[in-house]
Amino acid sequence: MARMAKLIVTAVLGFALTGCVSQEKYNALKLDRDGLSEQLSKAQSDASSARAEADSYKNQLALLNQNGGNLAGLVTNLQQQNASLQSQLDAINAKYADALNRPTGGTALPAPLSNELQAFANQNPDLVDFDAAHGIVKFKSDVTFASGSADVTPAAKTAITRFSQILNSPAANGYELLVAGHTDNQRVSNPNTVKAGHLDNWYLSSHRAITVAAELRNHNVNGQRLGVVGYADQRPVASNTTSTGQQQNRRVEVLILPTTVKSTVASGTSSKAAPSAKKAPLNKDSSEVRTDSGPVLNK
């Protein structure tokens, strides 16, 4: 019996040991299988991403082929656009030069209109100058725009309302108008001005001209009559070495051109006034000080 019991115990131990070895192998195989599954899943994901990327490149290539198919075609298109813009700018510059080259000693506009514009300037001496010889109404920037912005001041709004009435009158409603912005030669330095989108004097002169043109349109001056240009500090009328000269150079001119608008343009009024837009501050700061000639205003 003792021997039989010993044999049974030995057999049971052997069976137990054999079972433990099989479980370990099973666990190892399971780990291997799980690892292979993860690798397979990752490979499938990578393959899917690669296919998506390939499809994206394929679509981009197809779009390029649809839009001309070659770089030369795109370059030619851009060159044509640039040539068209340059032609428009040349035409505006030619009109501006013609206005400035009108013979002096008389008036560029018919006497009734010139007299009315002179009376308008006389009523607003701090805000407006009128150059009768060249047919140019000059708005002084230091009083036309709020400090640190391109917003038109209340006084300037009132004056532009009256000016628009003159431009829409029978004596003037056929003439083309060119709004030209100018600055002095002091660079833009106020960080807030730059942050608002006004990067240099080119932006300043252009935004001021746009603002005045928008005010004219808001008072029913037909937009087809208007041209807008910014000249920065490139066309001074006085020396920039003094504060007085700089003040004269900071201006927005409205040139009343001797050319008449096309017959398709209505008699000085547009069918719908331009919507009033909220303007971001685009003017220069007034914190810069010159020790030789006083503060630089409206900059």
C-alpha positions in Angstrom: 0.0 0.0 0.0 2.8 2.3 0.9 4.4 1.6 -2.4 1.2 2.2 -4.3 0.6 5.5 -2.5 4.1 6.5 -3.4 3.4 5.8 -7.1 0.2 7.7 -7.1 1.8 10.7 -5.5 4.6 10.6 -8.1 2.1 10.4 -10.9 0.1 13.3 -9.6 3.2 15.4 -9.2 4.3 14.6 -12.8 0.8 15.5 -14.1 0.9 18.8 -12.2 4.4 19.7 -13.5 3.4 18.8 -17.0 0.3 21.1 -16.7 2.4 24.1 -15.5 4.8 23.8 -18.5 1.9 23.9 -20.9 0.4 27.0 -19.3 3.6 28.9 -19.6 3.9 28.0 -23.3 0.3 29.1 -23.8 1.0 32.4 -22.2 4.1 33.0 -24.3 2.2 32.1 -27.5 -0.6 34.5 -26.5 1.9 37.3 -25.9 3.4 36.7 -29.3 0.0 36.6 -30.9 -1.0 39.9 -29.3 2.3 41.5 -30.4 1.8 40.4 -34.0 -1.8 41.7 -33.9 -0.6 45.1 -32.8 2.1 45.1 -35.6 -0.5 44.2 -38.2 -2.9 46.9 -37.0 -0.2 49.5 -37.2 0.9 48.3 -40.6 -2.7 48.6 -41.8 -3.0 52.1 -40.4 0.3 53.2 -42.0 -0.9 51.8 -45.3 -4.2 53.6 -45.1 -2.4 56.9 -44.3 0.0 56.3 -47.3 -3.0 55.7 -49.6 -4.7 58.9 -48.3 -1.5 60.9 -48.9 -1.1 59.5 -52.4 -4.7 60.3 -53.2 -4.1 63.9 -52.0 -1.1 64.3 -54.2 -3.1 62.8 -57.1 -5.9 65.3 -56.5 -3.5 68.2 -56.4 -1.9 67.1 -59.6 -5.3 66.8 -61.2 -6.2 70.3 -60.1 -2.9 71.7 -61.6 -3.7 69.9 -64.9 -7.2 71.4 -64.9 -5.8 75.0 -64.3 -3.5 75.2 -67.2 -1.3 72.2 -66.8 2.0 74.1 -66.7 3.9 76.7 -64.7 4.5 78.9 -67.8 0.7 79.4 -68.2 0.4 80.6 -64.6 3.3 82.9 -65.0 1.8 84.4 -68.1 -1.5 84.9 -66.4 0.2 86.8 -63.5 2.2 88.9 -65.9 -1.0 89.9 -67.7 -2.6 90.9 -64.5 0.5 92.9 -63.4 0.5 94.7 -66.8 -3.1 95.6 -66.5 -2.6 97.1 -63.0 0.5 99.0 -64.2 -1.5 100.4 -67.1 -4.2 101.6 -64.6 -1.6 103.2 -62.4 0.1 104.9 -65.3 -3.2 106.4 -66.4 -3.9 107.7 -62.9 -0.4 109.2 -62.7 -0.8 110.8 -66.1 -4.1 112.5 -64.9 -2.4 113.7 -61.8 0.5 115.1 -63.7 -1.8 116.8 -66.2 -3.7 118.5 -63.4 -0.5 119.8 -61.9 0.8 121.0 -65.3 -2.2 123.1 -66.1 -1.2 126.7 -67.0 -1.1 129.1 -64.1 -2.5 132.6 -64.1 -6.1 131.6 -64.4 -8.6 129.0 -63.2 -8.7 125.4 -64.3 -12.4 125.1 -63.9 -15.4 127.2 -65.1 -15.7 130.4 -63.2 -19.0 129.6 -61.4 -17.6 126.3 -60.1 -14.3 127.8 -59.2 -16.0 130.6 -57.3 -18.2 128.1 -55.4 -15.2 126.0 -54.4 -13.3 129.1 -53.3 -16.2 130.1 -51.1 -16.2 126.6 -49.7 -12.6 126.9 -48.8 -13.1 130.3 -47.3 -15.8 128.9 -45.1 -13.4 126.2 -43.8 -10.0 127.9 -43.7 -8.6 125.6 -41.0 -9.6 122.5 -42.9 -9.5 123.2 -46.6 -7.3 125.0 -49.2 -8.4 125.5 -52.8 -5.9 125.7 -55.6 -8.0 127.4 -58.3 -5.2 127.3 -60.9 -5.1 123.5 -60.8 -8.6 122.7 -59.7 -7.5 121.0 -56.5 -9.3 120.9 -53.1 -6.8 120.1 -50.4 -7.9 118.7 -47.1 -5.4 119.2 -44.3 -4.7 115.9 -42.7 -4.0 117.3 -39.2 -7.6 118.5 -38.9 -9.3 116.1 -41.3 -8.4 112.9 -39.3 -8.6 112.1 -35.7 -5.2 111.7 -34.0 -4.0 108.1 -34.1 -6.6 107.0 -36.6 -7.9 107.4 -40.2 -11.4 108.4 -38.9 -12.7 111.6 -40.3 -13.3 114.2 -37.6 -16.9 115.6 -37.1 -15.8 119.0 -38.6 -14.4 117.3 -41.7 -17.6 115.2 -42.1 -19.6 118.4 -42.2 -17.3 120.0 -44.7 -17.3 116.9 -46.9 -21.1 116.9 -46.9 -21.1 120.4 -48.3 -18.2 119.5 -50.7 -20.3 116.5 -52.0 -23.2 118.9 -52.8 -20.9 121.0 -54.9 -19.5 118.0 -56.7 -23.1 116.8 -57.5 -24.2 120.1 -58.7 -24.9 120.7 -62.4 -21.7 122.7 -62.7 -19.5 119.8 -61.6 -21.4 116.5 -61.9 -19.8 115.6 -65.2 -16.1 115.8 -64.1 -13.9 113.0 -63.0 -12.3 113.1 -59.5 -9.0 111.8 -58.3 -8.5 111.5 -54.5 -4.7 111.5 -53.7 -3.3 110.9 -50.3 0.1 112.4 -49.2 2.3 112.3 -46.1 5.4 114.0 -44.9 8.7 112.0 -44.8 8.6 110.9 -41.1 8.3 107.2 -40.9 5.5 105.4 -39.1 6.8 104.5 -35.6 3.8 104.0 -33.3 3.5 100.2 -32.5 -0.3 100.6 -32.2 -0.5 102.1 -35.6 1.5 99.3 -37.1 -0.5 96.7 -35.2 -3.7 98.2 -36.7 -2.4 97.5 -40.2 -0.8 100.8 -41.1 2.8 99.7 -41.9 4.3 102.8 -43.5 3.6 106.0 -45.3 2.3 104.3 -48.4 -0.4 102.6 -46.3 -1.2 105.9 -44.5 -1.6 108.0 -47.7 -3.7 105.3 -49.3 -6.0 104.7 -46.4 -6.6 108.4 -45.9 -7.5 108.8 -49.6 -9.8 105.8 -49.4 -11.5 107.3 -46.4 -12.2 110.6 -48.1 -13.5 108.8 -51.2 -15.7 106.6 -49.1 -17.2 109.7 -47.5 -17.9 111.2 -50.9 -19.6 108.1 -52.0 -21.7 108.1 -48.8 -23.0 111.4 -49.9 -24.0 110.2 -53.4 -20.9 111.1 -55.4 -20.9 108.4 -58.1 -18.1 105.9 -57.5 -17.5 105.7 -61.3 -16.3 109.3 -61.1 -13.7 108.5 -58.5 -10.1 107.4 -58.6 -8.0 106.8 -55.5 -4.2 106.8 -55.1 -1.6 107.1 -52.3 1.7 108.8 -52.9 3.2 108.6 -49.4 5.9 111.2 -49.1 6.9 111.2 -52.8 5.2 114.4 -53.9 5.8 117.1 -51.3 4.6 120.6 -51.8 6.9 122.1 -49.2 10.2 121.2 -47.5 10.1 118.5 -44.8 12.9 120.2 -42.8 10.4 122.2 -40.8 7.2 121.4 -39.0 5.3 123.9 -41.2 6.5 122.2 -44.3 5.6 118.8 -43.0 2.1 120.0 -42.1 1.6 121.2 -45.6 2.7 117.9 -47.0 0.2 115.9 -44.9 -2.9 116.3 -47.0 -5.5 114.6 -49.1 -6.2 116.2 -52.4 -9.3 116.0 -54.5 -8.4 116.8 -58.1 -11.4 117.9 -60.2 -10.2 116.8 -63.6 -11.0 118.5 -66.9 -12.0 115.1 -68.4 -15.7 114.2 -68.3 -17.0 110.8 -67.3 -18.5 108.3 -69.7 -22.1 108.7 -70.7 -23.0 105.5 -68.8 -22.4 107.4 -65.6 -25.4 109.0 -64.0 -25.5 112.7 -63.4 -23.3 112.7 -60.3 -25.4 110.4 -58.1 -25.1 106.7 -57.6 -28.0 104.4 -57.3 -26.8 103.3 -53.8 -24.5 105.1 -51.5 -21.5 103.1 -50.3 -22.1 101.5 -46.9 -20.3 103.2 -44.1 -17.5 101.0 -42.9 -16.0 100.8 -39.4 -12.4 101.9 -39.8 -9.5 100.7 -37.8 -7.0 103.3 -36.5 -4.6 103.9 -39.3 -3.1 107.3 -38.6 0.3 108.0 -37.0 0.8 108.9 -33.4 1.6 112.4 -32.1 4.2 111.4 -29.5 7.2 112.1 -31.7 8.8 115.4 -30.9 11.3 117.4 -33.0 13.6 119.6 -30.9 14.2 122.0 -33.8 10.7 122.7 -35.0 8.2 121.5 -32.5 5.9 118.4 -32.4 5.2 116.3 -35.4 1.5 116.4 -35.6 -1.0 113.8 -36.8 1.7 111.1 -37.3 
